[in-house]
């Protein structure tokens, strides 16, 4: 068997494996590479003189770029991105707004809700439940808030 045939078959098998891996565990975009390998493998079986001869340098731009774009388009249709989860960290809290959950009595801590999460909070003055607040600073696990 000629080496070109082995390379074509290896590209097809590798492409199928990558696509199956993407189906089992989506999110790595390995199907893009798998599609390009499948395209290369089948095309090189049909036209070995082109892919393993003088035209080898044109293989990537002629087949790789359209296959990549087509796969990305199909992937977005098949598995559209959902809403990104909101992750709050201490450095992202200052400036955020929310509402008071449990009354805050000055430096006696209460609870506030910011982006759907509850935080221990203190303020310079008293605040009743339902008051709109803005985070001023963060100290450990406690946020300092002010009226909005």
VEXDREN-2710 file (C-alpha; in Angstrom, 1 decimal):
% VEXDREN-2710
k/r/px/py/pz
1/UNK/0.0/0.0/0.0
2/UNK/1.3/3.4/-0.9
3/UNK/2.2/6.0/1.8
4/UNK/-0.3/8.5/0.4
5/UNK/-3.2/6.0/1.0
6/UNK/-2.1/5.5/4.6
7/UNK/-1.9/9.2/5.2
8/UNK/-5.4/9.7/3.8
9/UNK/-6.9/6.9/5.9
10/UNK/-5.1/8.1/9.0
11/UNK/-6.6/11.6/8.4
12/UNK/-10.1/10.2/8.0
13/UNK/-9.8/8.1/11.2
14/UNK/-8.3/11.0/13.2
15/UNK/-11.1/13.3/11.9
16/UNK/-13.8/10.8/12.9
17/UNK/-12.3/10.3/16.3
18/UNK/-12.1/14.1/16.9
19/UNK/-15.8/14.6/15.8
20/UNK/-16.9/11.7/18.1
21/UNK/-14.9/13.2/21.0
22/UNK/-16.7/16.6/20.4
23/UNK/-20.1/14.9/20.4
24/UNK/-19.4/13.1/23.6
25/UNK/-17.8/16.1/25.3
26/UNK/-18.8/19.3/23.5
27/UNK/-17.1/22.7/23.9
28/UNK/-13.5/22.1/22.8
29/UNK/-14.1/22.9/19.1
30/UNK/-12.1/19.8/18.2
31/UNK/-14.8/19.1/15.6
32/UNK/-13.4/21.9/13.5
33/UNK/-10.0/20.1/13.2
34/UNK/-11.8/16.8/12.7
35/UNK/-13.9/18.2/9.8
36/UNK/-10.8/19.6/8.2
37/UNK/-9.0/16.2/8.6
38/UNK/-12.0/14.4/7.1
39/UNK/-12.1/16.7/4.2
40/UNK/-8.4/16.3/3.6
41/UNK/-8.6/12.6/3.9
42/UNK/-11.5/12.1/1.5
43/UNK/-10.2/14.6/-1.0
44/UNK/-6.7/13.1/-0.9
45/UNK/-8.2/9.7/-1.7
46/UNK/-9.9/11.1/-4.7
47/UNK/-7.0/13.4/-5.9
48/UNK/-3.7/12.0/-4.5
49/UNK/-1.6/13.7/-7.2
50/UNK/-3.0/17.1/-6.2
51/UNK/-2.5/16.7/-2.4
52/UNK/0.8/14.9/-2.5
53/UNK/2.3/16.6/-5.5
54/UNK/2.7/20.2/-6.7
55/UNK/-0.6/21.3/-5.1
56/UNK/0.2/20.4/-1.6
57/UNK/1.0/24.0/-0.6
58/UNK/-2.5/25.1/-1.6
59/UNK/-4.3/22.4/0.5
60/UNK/-4.7/24.4/3.6
61/UNK/-6.1/27.6/2.1
62/UNK/-8.3/25.9/-0.5
63/UNK/-9.8/23.2/1.7
64/UNK/-8.9/24.1/5.3
65/UNK/-10.3/27.7/5.5
66/UNK/-13.8/26.9/4.0
67/UNK/-14.0/23.6/6.0
68/UNK/-13.2/25.6/9.2
69/UNK/-15.7/28.3/8.5
70/UNK/-18.4/25.8/7.6
71/UNK/-17.8/23.8/10.7
72/UNK/-17.9/26.9/13.0
73/UNK/-21.2/27.9/11.4
74/UNK/-22.7/24.4/11.8
75/UNK/-21.4/24.2/15.4
76/UNK/-23.0/27.5/16.3
77/UNK/-26.3/26.3/14.8
78/UNK/-26.1/22.9/16.5
79/UNK/-25.0/24.2/20.0
80/UNK/-25.7/27.9/20.3
81/UNK/-24.1/29.6/23.3
82/UNK/-26.3/30.1/26.3
83/UNK/-26.3/32.9/28.8
84/UNK/-22.9/33.1/30.5
85/UNK/-23.0/32.4/34.2
86/UNK/-22.4/35.4/36.4
87/UNK/-19.4/35.0/38.6
88/UNK/-18.9/37.5/41.3
89/UNK/-15.5/38.1/42.8
90/UNK/-14.4/40.6/45.4
91/UNK/-12.7/42.8/42.8
92/UNK/-15.9/42.9/40.7
93/UNK/-18.3/43.8/43.5
94/UNK/-17.5/47.6/44.0
95/UNK/-20.0/49.6/42.0
96/UNK/-22.5/46.8/41.6
97/UNK/-26.1/47.5/42.8
98/UNK/-28.6/45.4/44.7
99/UNK/-31.2/45.5/47.4
100/UNK/-31.2/45.0/51.2
101/UNK/-32.5/41.6/52.2
102/UNK/-32.2/41.9/56.0
103/UNK/-32.1/45.3/57.8
104/UNK/-28.7/46.8/58.2
105/UNK/-28.2/48.7/61.5
106/UNK/-25.0/50.7/60.7
107/UNK/-22.0/48.6/61.5
108/UNK/-24.2/45.7/62.6
109/UNK/-24.2/43.5/59.6
110/UNK/-27.3/42.7/57.5
111/UNK/-27.7/40.9/54.2
112/UNK/-27.9/42.3/50.7
113/UNK/-28.7/40.7/47.4
114/UNK/-26.4/41.5/44.4
115/UNK/-26.8/39.7/41.1
116/UNK/-28.9/37.0/42.7
117/UNK/-26.4/36.2/45.4
118/UNK/-26.6/37.1/49.1
119/UNK/-23.8/38.9/50.9
120/UNK/-23.1/40.0/54.4
121/UNK/-23.2/43.8/54.4
122/UNK/-22.5/46.9/56.6
123/UNK/-23.2/50.5/56.0
124/UNK/-22.6/53.9/57.7
125/UNK/-26.2/54.3/58.5
126/UNK/-29.3/52.1/59.0
127/UNK/-31.0/50.6/55.9
128/UNK/-34.4/48.9/55.8
129/UNK/-35.3/45.8/53.8
130/UNK/-35.8/46.6/50.1
131/UNK/-33.6/49.7/50.0
132/UNK/-31.6/50.0/46.7
133/UNK/-27.9/49.9/47.5
134/UNK/-24.5/50.2/45.7
135/UNK/-21.4/48.4/46.9
136/UNK/-18.6/50.8/48.0
137/UNK/-15.9/48.4/49.0
138/UNK/-15.2/44.8/50.1
139/UNK/-13.5/43.6/53.3
140/UNK/-13.0/39.9/53.3
141/UNK/-16.5/38.4/53.1
142/UNK/-18.3/41.6/54.0
143/UNK/-19.4/44.3/51.6
144/UNK/-19.8/47.9/52.6
145/UNK/-22.8/49.5/50.9
146/UNK/-24.4/52.9/50.5
147/UNK/-27.9/54.0/49.4
148/UNK/-28.2/54.3/45.7
END
